[in-house]
Amino acid sequence: MVAVPDNEPWHDSERYKAGKLTSCAGCGKSCRKTHWGPWCYGCNVERIERINKTFADLMK
């Protein structure tokens, strides 16, 4: 298991294994709804990193 920084919980794949079964809002594959919404692990990590980059660029 890879250590996940406390400030990056979306990188912890274990957090995507519970919740109501749904379809990912990004790719449409079956996944579990987390408190981030209906996103599979891969789509959610990509989405949050994109959002973080946008905020970092705005702060420059």
Predicted model as a PDB file, atoms N, CA, C, CB and O in Angstrom, pLDDT in the B-factor column:
MODEL        1                                                                  
ATOM      1  N   MET A   1       0.835  -1.187   0.000  1.00 52.00           N  
ATOM      2  CA  MET A   1       0.000   0.000   0.000  1.00 52.00           C  
ATOM      3  C   MET A   1       0.881   1.252   0.000  1.00 52.00           C  
ATOM      4  CB  MET A   1      -0.951  -0.003   1.219  1.00 52.00           C  
ATOM      5  O   MET A   1       1.851   1.329   0.755  1.00 52.00           O  
ATOM      6  N   VAL A   2       0.554   2.209  -0.824  1.00 56.00           N  
ATOM      7  CA  VAL A   2       1.308   3.446  -0.945  1.00 56.00           C  
ATOM      8  C   VAL A   2       0.785   4.455   0.072  1.00 56.00           C  
ATOM      9  CB  VAL A   2       1.214   4.014  -2.382  1.00 56.00           C  
ATOM     10  O   VAL A   2      -0.425   4.608   0.238  1.00 56.00           O  
ATOM     11  N   ALA A   3       1.699   5.137   0.747  1.00 63.00           N  
ATOM     12  CA  ALA A   3       1.292   6.160   1.717  1.00 63.00           C  
ATOM     13  C   ALA A   3       0.688   7.355   0.977  1.00 63.00           C  
ATOM     14  CB  ALA A   3       2.503   6.611   2.592  1.00 63.00           C  
ATOM     15  O   ALA A   3       1.241   7.826  -0.018  1.00 63.00           O  
ATOM     16  N   VAL A   4      -0.436   7.830   1.468  1.00 63.00           N  
ATOM     17  CA  VAL A   4      -1.134   8.967   0.866  1.00 63.00           C  
ATOM     18  C   VAL A   4      -1.046  10.142   1.830  1.00 63.00           C  
ATOM     19  CB  VAL A   4      -2.629   8.615   0.540  1.00 63.00           C  
ATOM     20  O   VAL A   4      -1.396  10.004   3.002  1.00 63.00           O  
ATOM     21  N   PRO A   5      -0.583  11.302   1.353  1.00 68.00           N  
ATOM     22  CA  PRO A   5      -0.540  12.469   2.235  1.00 68.00           C  
ATOM     23  C   PRO A   5      -1.928  12.809   2.780  1.00 68.00           C  
ATOM     24  CB  PRO A   5       0.040  13.673   1.488  1.00 68.00           C  
ATOM     25  O   PRO A   5      -2.926  12.672   2.073  1.00 68.00           O  
ATOM     26  N   ASP A   6      -1.990  13.249   4.024  1.00 72.00           N  
ATOM     27  CA  ASP A   6      -3.274  13.592   4.649  1.00 72.00           C  
ATOM     28  C   ASP A   6      -4.027  14.671   3.884  1.00 72.00           C  
ATOM     29  CB  ASP A   6      -3.050  14.051   6.075  1.00 72.00           C  
ATOM     30  O   ASP A   6      -5.258  14.706   3.910  1.00 72.00           O  
ATOM     31  N   ASN A   7      -3.304  15.544   3.208  1.00 80.00           N  
ATOM     32  CA  ASN A   7      -3.956  16.634   2.486  1.00 80.00           C  
ATOM     33  C   ASN A   7      -4.373  16.222   1.071  1.00 80.00           C  
ATOM     34  CB  ASN A   7      -3.029  17.839   2.420  1.00 80.00           C  
ATOM     35  O   ASN A   7      -4.846  17.061   0.304  1.00 80.00           O  
ATOM     36  N   GLU A   8      -4.203  14.936   0.711  1.00 88.00           N  
ATOM     37  CA  GLU A   8      -4.608  14.443  -0.597  1.00 88.00           C  
ATOM     38  C   GLU A   8      -5.416  13.137  -0.471  1.00 88.00           C  
ATOM     39  CB  GLU A   8      -3.369  14.223  -1.485  1.00 88.00           C  
ATOM     40  O   GLU A   8      -5.017  12.116  -1.032  1.00 88.00           O  
ATOM     41  N   PRO A   9      -6.528  13.157   0.248  1.00 89.00           N  
ATOM     42  CA  PRO A   9      -7.291  11.927   0.472  1.00 89.00           C  
ATOM     43  C   PRO A   9      -7.870  11.327  -0.808  1.00 89.00           C  
ATOM     44  CB  PRO A   9      -8.406  12.199   1.440  1.00 89.00           C  
ATOM     45  O   PRO A   9      -8.170  10.133  -0.836  1.00 89.00           O  
ATOM     46  N   TRP A  10      -8.034  12.113  -1.856  1.00 87.00           N  
ATOM     47  CA  TRP A  10      -8.575  11.598  -3.111  1.00 87.00           C  
ATOM     48  C   TRP A  10      -7.612  10.614  -3.788  1.00 87.00           C  
ATOM     49  CB  TRP A  10      -8.886  12.755  -4.058  1.00 87.00           C  
ATOM     50  O   TRP A  10      -8.012   9.883  -4.694  1.00 87.00           O  
ATOM     51  N   HIS A  11      -6.353  10.592  -3.356  1.00 90.00           N  
ATOM     52  CA  HIS A  11      -5.369   9.640  -3.891  1.00 90.00           C  
ATOM     53  C   HIS A  11      -5.445   8.273  -3.213  1.00 90.00           C  
ATOM     54  CB  HIS A  11      -3.968  10.203  -3.735  1.00 90.00           C  
ATOM     55  O   HIS A  11      -4.748   7.348  -3.631  1.00 90.00           O  
ATOM     56  N   ASP A  12      -6.260   8.126  -2.193  1.00 91.00           N  
ATOM     57  CA  ASP A  12      -6.377   6.869  -1.453  1.00 91.00           C  
ATOM     58  C   ASP A  12      -7.466   6.010  -2.093  1.00 91.00           C  
ATOM     59  CB  ASP A  12      -6.693   7.133   0.051  1.00 91.00           C  
ATOM     60  O   ASP A  12      -8.655   6.270  -1.911  1.00 91.00           O  
ATOM     61  N   SER A  13      -7.057   4.995  -2.837  1.00 92.00           N  
ATOM     62  CA  SER A  13      -8.023   4.157  -3.550  1.00 92.00           C  
ATOM     63  C   SER A  13      -8.973   3.416  -2.610  1.00 92.00           C  
ATOM     64  CB  SER A  13      -7.291   3.157  -4.417  1.00 92.00           C  
ATOM     65  O   SER A  13     -10.050   2.996  -3.033  1.00 92.00           O  
ATOM     66  N   GLU A  14      -8.594   3.253  -1.356  1.00 92.00           N  
ATOM     67  CA  GLU A  14      -9.467   2.590  -0.380  1.00 92.00           C  
ATOM     68  C   GLU A  14     -10.740   3.397  -0.131  1.00 92.00           C  
ATOM     69  CB  GLU A  14      -8.719   2.374   0.941  1.00 92.00           C  
ATOM     70  O   GLU A  14     -11.764   2.826   0.244  1.00 92.00           O  
ATOM     71  N   ARG A  15     -10.694   4.690  -0.327  1.00 91.00           N  
ATOM     72  CA  ARG A  15     -11.857   5.555  -0.100  1.00 91.00           C  
ATOM     73  C   ARG A  15     -12.917   5.428  -1.194  1.00 91.00           C  
ATOM     74  CB  ARG A  15     -11.410   6.997   0.000  1.00 91.00           C  
ATOM     75  O   ARG A  15     -13.992   6.020  -1.091  1.00 91.00           O  
ATOM     76  N   TYR A  16     -12.620   4.668  -2.226  1.00 94.00           N  
ATOM     77  CA  TYR A  16     -13.540   4.502  -3.348  1.00 94.00           C  
ATOM     78  C   TYR A  16     -14.216   3.139  -3.347  1.00 94.00           C  
ATOM     79  CB  TYR A  16     -12.805   4.701  -4.651  1.00 94.00           C  
ATOM     80  O   TYR A  16     -14.843   2.766  -4.338  1.00 94.00           O  
ATOM     81  N   LYS A  17     -14.102   2.389  -2.258  1.00 94.00           N  
ATOM     82  CA  LYS A  17     -14.629   1.036  -2.216  1.00 94.00           C  
ATOM     83  C   LYS A  17     -15.952   0.903  -1.473  1.00 94.00           C  
ATOM     84  CB  LYS A  17     -13.630   0.145  -1.591  1.00 94.00           C  
ATOM     85  O   LYS A  17     -16.520  -0.189  -1.433  1.00 94.00           O  
ATOM     86  N   ALA A  18     -16.455   1.975  -0.889  1.00 93.00           N  
ATOM     87  CA  ALA A  18     -17.725   1.951  -0.168  1.00 93.00           C  
ATOM     88  C   ALA A  18     -18.658   2.984  -0.800  1.00 93.00           C  
ATOM     89  CB  ALA A  18     -17.517   2.239   1.362  1.00 93.00           C  
ATOM     90  O   ALA A  18     -18.207   3.884  -1.509  1.00 93.00           O  
ATOM     91  N   GLY A  19     -19.909   2.854  -0.550  1.00 94.00           N  
ATOM     92  CA  GLY A  19     -20.879   3.805  -1.068  1.00 94.00           C  
ATOM     93  C   GLY A  19     -21.815   3.141  -2.059  1.00 94.00           C  
ATOM     94  O   GLY A  19     -21.607   2.003  -2.479  1.00 94.00           O  
ATOM     95  N   LYS A  20     -22.828   3.866  -2.414  1.00 96.00           N  
ATOM     96  CA  LYS A  20     -23.843   3.370  -3.334  1.00 96.00           C  
ATOM     97  C   LYS A  20     -23.250   3.158  -4.728  1.00 96.00           C  
ATOM     98  CB  LYS A  20     -25.029   4.345  -3.400  1.00 96.00           C  
ATOM     99  O   LYS A  20     -22.488   3.992  -5.216  1.00 96.00           O  
ATOM    100  N   LEU A  21     -23.600   2.052  -5.357  1.00 97.00           N  
ATOM    101  CA  LEU A  21     -23.146   1.757  -6.706  1.00 97.00           C  
ATOM    102  C   LEU A  21     -23.789   2.741  -7.679  1.00 97.00           C  
ATOM    103  CB  LEU A  21     -23.481   0.295  -7.096  1.00 97.00           C  
ATOM    104  O   LEU A  21     -24.996   2.979  -7.625  1.00 97.00           O  
ATOM    105  N   THR A  22     -22.983   3.307  -8.564  1.00 97.00           N  
ATOM    106  CA  THR A  22     -23.460   4.301  -9.523  1.00 97.00           C  
ATOM    107  C   THR A  22     -22.593   4.246 -10.768  1.00 97.00           C  
ATOM    108  CB  THR A  22     -23.448   5.726  -8.908  1.00 97.00           C  
ATOM    109  O   THR A  22     -21.737   3.370 -10.888  1.00 97.00           O  
ATOM    110  N   SER A  23     -22.800   5.151 -11.676  1.00 98.00           N  
ATOM    111  CA  SER A  23     -21.965   5.278 -12.869  1.00 98.00           C  
ATOM    112  C   SER A  23     -21.098   6.507 -12.728  1.00 98.00           C  
ATOM    113  CB  SER A  23     -22.825   5.358 -14.156  1.00 98.00           C  
ATOM    114  O   SER A  23     -21.565   7.545 -12.259  1.00 98.00           O  
ATOM    115  N   CYS A  24     -19.840   6.407 -13.126  1.00 98.00           N  
ATOM    116  CA  CYS A  24     -18.904   7.525 -13.026  1.00 98.00           C  
ATOM    117  C   CYS A  24     -19.362   8.674 -13.917  1.00 98.00           C  
ATOM    118  CB  CYS A  24     -17.477   7.078 -13.414  1.00 98.00           C  
ATOM    119  O   CYS A  24     -19.749   8.465 -15.067  1.00 98.00           O  
ATOM    120  N   ALA A  25     -19.316   9.888 -13.377  1.00 97.00           N  
ATOM    121  CA  ALA A  25     -19.691  11.077 -14.130  1.00 97.00           C  
ATOM    122  C   ALA A  25     -18.684  11.392 -15.228  1.00 97.00           C  
ATOM    123  CB  ALA A  25     -19.824  12.264 -13.197  1.00 97.00           C  
ATOM    124  O   ALA A  25     -18.981  12.160 -16.143  1.00 97.00           O  
ATOM    125  N   GLY A  26     -17.492  10.800 -15.141  1.00 97.00           N  
ATOM    126  CA  GLY A  26     -16.467  11.062 -16.146  1.00 97.00           C  
ATOM    127  C   GLY A  26     -16.459  10.050 -17.267  1.00 97.00           C  
ATOM    128  O   GLY A  26     -16.604  10.412 -18.434  1.00 97.00           O  
ATOM    129  N   CYS A  27     -16.291   8.778 -16.923  1.00 98.00           N  
ATOM    130  CA  CYS A  27     -16.120   7.736 -17.940  1.00 98.00           C  
ATOM    131  C   CYS A  27     -17.342   6.842 -18.114  1.00 98.00           C  
ATOM    132  CB  CYS A  27     -14.938   6.885 -17.592  1.00 98.00           C  
ATOM    133  O   CYS A  27     -17.419   6.088 -19.084  1.00 98.00           O  
ATOM    134  N   GLY A  28     -18.296   6.915 -17.191  1.00 98.00           N  
ATOM    135  CA  GLY A  28     -19.514   6.124 -17.293  1.00 98.00           C  
ATOM    136  C   GLY A  28     -19.414   4.703 -16.752  1.00 98.00           C  
ATOM    137  O   GLY A  28     -20.407   3.977 -16.741  1.00 98.00           O  
ATOM    138  N   LYS A  29     -18.224   4.298 -16.303  1.00 97.00           N  
ATOM    139  CA  LYS A  29     -18.061   2.953 -15.755  1.00 97.00           C  
ATOM    140  C   LYS A  29     -18.702   2.871 -14.377  1.00 97.00           C  
ATOM    141  CB  LYS A  29     -16.569   2.569 -15.678  1.00 97.00           C  
ATOM    142  O   LYS A  29     -18.913   3.887 -13.715  1.00 97.00           O  
ATOM    143  N   SER A  30     -19.004   1.666 -13.960  1.00 97.00           N  
ATOM    144  CA  SER A  30     -19.583   1.425 -12.648  1.00 97.00           C  
ATOM    145  C   SER A  30     -18.571   1.769 -11.556  1.00 97.00           C  
ATOM    146  CB  SER A  30     -20.041  -0.039 -12.519  1.00 97.00           C  
ATOM    147  O   SER A  30     -17.400   1.400 -11.645  1.00 97.00           O  
ATOM    148  N   CYS A  31     -19.031   2.475 -10.530  1.00 97.00           N  
ATOM    149  CA  CYS A  31     -18.163   2.848  -9.409  1.00 97.00           C  
ATOM    150  C   CYS A  31     -19.022   3.072  -8.173  1.00 97.00           C  
ATOM    151  CB  CYS A  31     -17.328   4.126  -9.741  1.00 97.00           C  
ATOM    152  O   CYS A  31     -20.245   2.935  -8.225  1.00 97.00           O  
ATOM    153  N   ARG A  32     -18.393   3.411  -7.082  1.00 97.00           N  
ATOM    154  CA  ARG A  32     -19.091   3.725  -5.834  1.00 97.00           C  
ATOM    155  C   ARG A  32     -19.132   5.238  -5.644  1.00 97.00           C  
ATOM    156  CB  ARG A  32     -18.400   3.038  -4.619  1.00 97.00           C  
ATOM    157  O   ARG A  32     -18.134   5.923  -5.872  1.00 97.00           O  
ATOM    158  N   LYS A  33     -20.274   5.755  -5.230  1.00 96.00           N  
ATOM    159  CA  LYS A  33     -20.397   7.189  -4.962  1.00 96.00           C  
ATOM    160  C   LYS A  33     -19.713   7.499  -3.641  1.00 96.00           C  
ATOM    161  CB  LYS A  33     -21.892   7.634  -4.930  1.00 96.00           C  
ATOM    162  O   LYS A  33     -20.028   6.894  -2.616  1.00 96.00           O  
ATOM    163  N   THR A  34     -18.785   8.432  -3.664  1.00 93.00           N  
ATOM    164  CA  THR A  34     -18.070   8.868  -2.466  1.00 93.00           C  
ATOM    165  C   THR A  34     -18.539  10.268  -2.111  1.00 93.00           C  
ATOM    166  CB  THR A  34     -16.524   8.833  -2.679  1.00 93.00           C  
ATOM    167  O   THR A  34     -19.436  10.808  -2.759  1.00 93.00           O  
ATOM    168  N   HIS A  35     -17.935  10.862  -1.080  1.00 89.00           N  
ATOM    169  CA  HIS A  35     -18.334  12.235  -0.741  1.00 89.00           C  
ATOM    170  C   HIS A  35     -17.851  13.241  -1.785  1.00 89.00           C  
ATOM    171  CB  HIS A  35     -17.789  12.617   0.636  1.00 89.00           C  
ATOM    172  O   HIS A  35     -18.222  14.413  -1.722  1.00 89.00           O  
ATOM    173  N   TRP A  36     -17.021  12.800  -2.753  1.00 91.00           N  
ATOM    174  CA  TRP A  36     -16.635  13.657  -3.888  1.00 91.00           C  
ATOM    175  C   TRP A  36     -17.676  13.604  -4.986  1.00 91.00           C  
ATOM    176  CB  TRP A  36     -15.268  13.238  -4.447  1.00 91.00           C  
ATOM    177  O   TRP A  36     -17.649  14.405  -5.920  1.00 91.00           O  
ATOM    178  N   GLY A  37     -18.594  12.657  -4.871  1.00 95.00           N  
ATOM    179  CA  GLY A  37     -19.634  12.496  -5.874  1.00 95.00           C  
ATOM    180  C   GLY A  37     -19.463  11.207  -6.647  1.00 95.00           C  
ATOM    181  O   GLY A  37     -18.713  10.321  -6.237  1.00 95.00           O  
ATOM    182  N   PRO A  38     -20.162  11.102  -7.769  1.00 96.00           N  
ATOM    183  CA  PRO A  38     -20.128   9.864  -8.550  1.00 96.00           C  
ATOM    184  C   PRO A  38     -18.931   9.806  -9.501  1.00 96.00           C  
ATOM    185  CB  PRO A  38     -21.414   9.719  -9.343  1.00 96.00           C  
ATOM    186  O   PRO A  38     -19.085   9.920 -10.717  1.00 96.00           O  
ATOM    187  N   TRP A  39     -17.747   9.629  -8.932  1.00 96.00           N  
ATOM    188  CA  TRP A  39     -16.517   9.591  -9.731  1.00 96.00           C  
ATOM    189  C   TRP A  39     -15.728   8.343  -9.391  1.00 96.00           C  
ATOM    190  CB  TRP A  39     -15.657  10.856  -9.492  1.00 96.00           C  
ATOM    191  O   TRP A  39     -15.583   8.002  -8.217  1.00 96.00           O  
ATOM    192  N   CYS A  40     -15.212   7.653 -10.409  1.00 97.00           N  
ATOM    193  CA  CYS A  40     -14.314   6.528 -10.150  1.00 97.00           C  
ATOM    194  C   CYS A  40     -12.965   7.105  -9.710  1.00 97.00           C  
ATOM    195  CB  CYS A  40     -14.157   5.603 -11.429  1.00 97.00           C  
ATOM    196  O   CYS A  40     -12.712   8.301  -9.853  1.00 97.00           O  
ATOM    197  N   TYR A  41     -12.124   6.252  -9.185  1.00 96.00           N  
ATOM    198  CA  TYR A  41     -10.820   6.679  -8.680  1.00 96.00           C  
ATOM    199  C   TYR A  41     -10.030   7.455  -9.738  1.00 96.00           C  
ATOM    200  CB  TYR A  41     -10.016   5.466  -8.216  1.00 96.00           C  
ATOM    201  O   TYR A  41      -9.580   8.571  -9.477  1.00 96.00           O  
ATOM    202  N   GLY A  42      -9.862   6.877 -10.920  1.00 96.00           N  
ATOM    203  CA  GLY A  42      -9.050   7.514 -11.962  1.00 96.00           C  
ATOM    204  C   GLY A  42      -9.588   8.860 -12.395  1.00 96.00           C  
ATOM    205  O   GLY A  42      -8.836   9.830 -12.490  1.00 96.00           O  
ATOM    206  N   CYS A  43     -10.881   8.931 -12.660  1.00 97.00           N  
ATOM    207  CA  CYS A  43     -11.486  10.192 -13.097  1.00 97.00           C  
ATOM    208  C   CYS A  43     -11.441  11.253 -12.007  1.00 97.00           C  
ATOM    209  CB  CYS A  43     -12.924   9.962 -13.528  1.00 97.00           C  
ATOM    210  O   CYS A  43     -11.222  12.430 -12.294  1.00 97.00           O  
ATOM    211  N   ASN A  44     -11.647  10.843 -10.754  1.00 96.00           N  
ATOM    212  CA  ASN A  44     -11.663  11.818  -9.674  1.00 96.00           C  
ATOM    213  C   ASN A  44     -10.274  12.386  -9.407  1.00 96.00           C  
ATOM    214  CB  ASN A  44     -12.217  11.188  -8.409  1.00 96.00           C  
ATOM    215  O   ASN A  44     -10.129  13.590  -9.196  1.00 96.00           O  
ATOM    216  N   VAL A  45      -9.253  11.534  -9.415  1.00 94.00           N  
ATOM    217  CA  VAL A  45      -7.883  12.025  -9.212  1.00 94.00           C  
ATOM    218  C   VAL A  45      -7.529  13.007 -10.322  1.00 94.00           C  
ATOM    219  CB  VAL A  45      -6.862  10.845  -9.181  1.00 94.00           C  
ATOM    220  O   VAL A  45      -7.000  14.085 -10.052  1.00 94.00           O  
ATOM    221  N   GLU A  46      -7.816  12.643 -11.557  1.00 96.00           N  
ATOM    222  CA  GLU A  46      -7.533  13.542 -12.685  1.00 96.00           C  
ATOM    223  C   GLU A  46      -8.292  14.857 -12.537  1.00 96.00           C  
ATOM    224  CB  GLU A  46      -7.904  12.867 -14.020  1.00 96.00           C  
ATOM    225  O   GLU A  46      -7.733  15.928 -12.775  1.00 96.00           O  
ATOM    226  N   ARG A  47      -9.561  14.781 -12.147  1.00 96.00           N  
ATOM    227  CA  ARG A  47     -10.410  15.977 -11.996  1.00 96.00           C  
ATOM    228  C   ARG A  47      -9.887  16.893 -10.898  1.00 96.00           C  
ATOM    229  CB  ARG A  47     -11.860  15.571 -11.684  1.00 96.00           C  
ATOM    230  O   ARG A  47      -9.767  18.100 -11.112  1.00 96.00           O  
ATOM    231  N   ILE A  48      -9.578  16.350  -9.741  1.00 93.00           N  
ATOM    232  CA  ILE A  48      -9.118  17.184  -8.630  1.00 93.00           C  
ATOM    233  C   ILE A  48      -7.747  17.781  -8.923  1.00 93.00           C  
ATOM    234  CB  ILE A  48      -9.069  16.370  -7.333  1.00 93.00           C  
ATOM    235  O   ILE A  48      -7.496  18.934  -8.575  1.00 93.00           O  
ATOM    236  N   GLU A  49      -6.858  17.024  -9.554  1.00 93.00           N  
ATOM    237  CA  GLU A  49      -5.555  17.588  -9.916  1.00 93.00           C  
ATOM    238  C   GLU A  49      -5.706  18.715 -10.928  1.00 93.00           C  
ATOM    239  CB  GLU A  49      -4.638  16.497 -10.481  1.00 93.00           C  
ATOM    240  O   GLU A  49      -4.976  19.704 -10.866  1.00 93.00           O  
ATOM    241  N   ARG A  50      -6.647  18.577 -11.860  1.00 95.00           N  
ATOM    242  CA  ARG A  50      -6.913  19.644 -12.837  1.00 95.00           C  
ATOM    243  C   ARG A  50      -7.453  20.886 -12.121  1.00 95.00           C  
ATOM    244  CB  ARG A  50      -7.925  19.160 -13.924  1.00 95.00           C  
ATOM    245  O   ARG A  50      -7.043  22.006 -12.427  1.00 95.00           O  
ATOM    246  N   ILE A  51      -8.372  20.692 -11.168  1.00 94.00           N  
ATOM    247  CA  ILE A  51      -8.920  21.810 -10.401  1.00 94.00           C  
ATOM    248  C   ILE A  51      -7.817  22.489  -9.594  1.00 94.00           C  
ATOM    249  CB  ILE A  51     -10.051  21.327  -9.465  1.00 94.00           C  
ATOM    250  O   ILE A  51      -7.717  23.715  -9.584  1.00 94.00           O  
ATOM    251  N   ASN A  52      -6.991  21.696  -8.921  1.00 91.00           N  
ATOM    252  CA  ASN A  52      -5.891  22.261  -8.128  1.00 91.00           C  
ATOM    253  C   ASN A  52      -4.930  23.061  -8.996  1.00 91.00           C  
ATOM    254  CB  ASN A  52      -5.130  21.150  -7.405  1.00 91.00           C  
ATOM    255  O   ASN A  52      -4.464  24.124  -8.584  1.00 91.00           O  
ATOM    256  N   LYS A  53      -4.628  22.563 -10.192  1.00 93.00           N  
ATOM    257  CA  LYS A  53      -3.722  23.286 -11.094  1.00 93.00           C  
ATOM    258  C   LYS A  53      -4.347  24.615 -11.506  1.00 93.00           C  
ATOM    259  CB  LYS A  53      -3.394  22.433 -12.348  1.00 93.00           C  
ATOM    260  O   LYS A  53      -3.661  25.635 -11.568  1.00 93.00           O  
ATOM    261  N   THR A  54      -5.645  24.601 -11.787  1.00 92.00           N  
ATOM    262  CA  THR A  54      -6.332  25.843 -12.166  1.00 92.00           C  
ATOM    263  C   THR A  54      -6.247  26.870 -11.039  1.00 92.00           C  
ATOM    264  CB  THR A  54      -7.810  25.560 -12.518  1.00 92.00           C  
ATOM    265  O   THR A  54      -5.959  28.041 -11.285  1.00 92.00           O  
ATOM    266  N   PHE A  55      -6.500  26.429  -9.792  1.00 92.00           N  
ATOM    267  CA  PHE A  55      -6.400  27.359  -8.666  1.00 92.00           C  
ATOM    268  C   PHE A  55      -4.964  27.867  -8.499  1.00 92.00           C  
ATOM    269  CB  PHE A  55      -6.877  26.679  -7.368  1.00 92.00           C  
ATOM    270  O   PHE A  55      -4.755  29.050  -8.230  1.00 92.00           O  
ATOM    271  N   ALA A  56      -3.989  26.992  -8.656  1.00 89.00           N  
ATOM    272  CA  ALA A  56      -2.583  27.401  -8.519  1.00 89.00           C  
ATOM    273  C   ALA A  56      -2.232  28.439  -9.586  1.00 89.00           C  
ATOM    274  CB  ALA A  56      -1.637  26.171  -8.630  1.00 89.00           C  
ATOM    275  O   ALA A  56      -1.544  29.419  -9.303  1.00 89.00           O  
ATOM    276  N   ASP A  57      -2.704  28.220 -10.803  1.00 89.00           N  
ATOM    277  CA  ASP A  57      -2.449  29.184 -11.884  1.00 89.00           C  
ATOM    278  C   ASP A  57      -3.120  30.523 -11.592  1.00 89.00           C  
ATOM    279  CB  ASP A  57      -2.948  28.628 -13.231  1.00 89.00           C  
ATOM    280  O   ASP A  57      -2.550  31.573 -11.886  1.00 89.00           O  
ATOM    281  N   LEU A  58      -4.314  30.501 -11.024  1.00 87.00           N  
ATOM    282  CA  LEU A  58      -5.013  31.745 -10.691  1.00 87.00           C  
ATOM    283  C   LEU A  58      -4.315  32.523  -9.591  1.00 87.00           C  
ATOM    284  CB  LEU A  58      -6.433  31.448 -10.273  1.00 87.00           C  
ATOM    285  O   LEU A  58      -4.380  33.751  -9.547  1.00 87.00           O  
ATOM    286  N   MET A  59      -3.648  31.798  -8.704  1.00 87.00           N  
ATOM    287  CA  MET A  59      -2.966  32.456  -7.594  1.00 87.00           C  
ATOM    288  C   MET A  59      -1.667  33.135  -8.017  1.00 87.00           C  
ATOM    289  CB  MET A  59      -2.679  31.455  -6.508  1.00 87.00           C  
ATOM    290  O   MET A  59      -1.135  33.959  -7.273  1.00 87.00           O  
ATOM    291  N   LYS A  60      -1.154  32.805  -9.190  1.00 84.00           N  
ATOM    292  CA  LYS A  60       0.105  33.402  -9.671  1.00 84.00           C  
ATOM    293  C   LYS A  60      -0.069  34.839 -10.060  1.00 84.00           C  
ATOM    294  CB  LYS A  60       0.647  32.630 -10.849  1.00 84.00           C  
ATOM    295  O   LYS A  60       0.890  35.484 -10.484  1.00 84.00           O  
TER     296      LYS A  60                                                      
ENDMDL                                                                          
END                                                                             
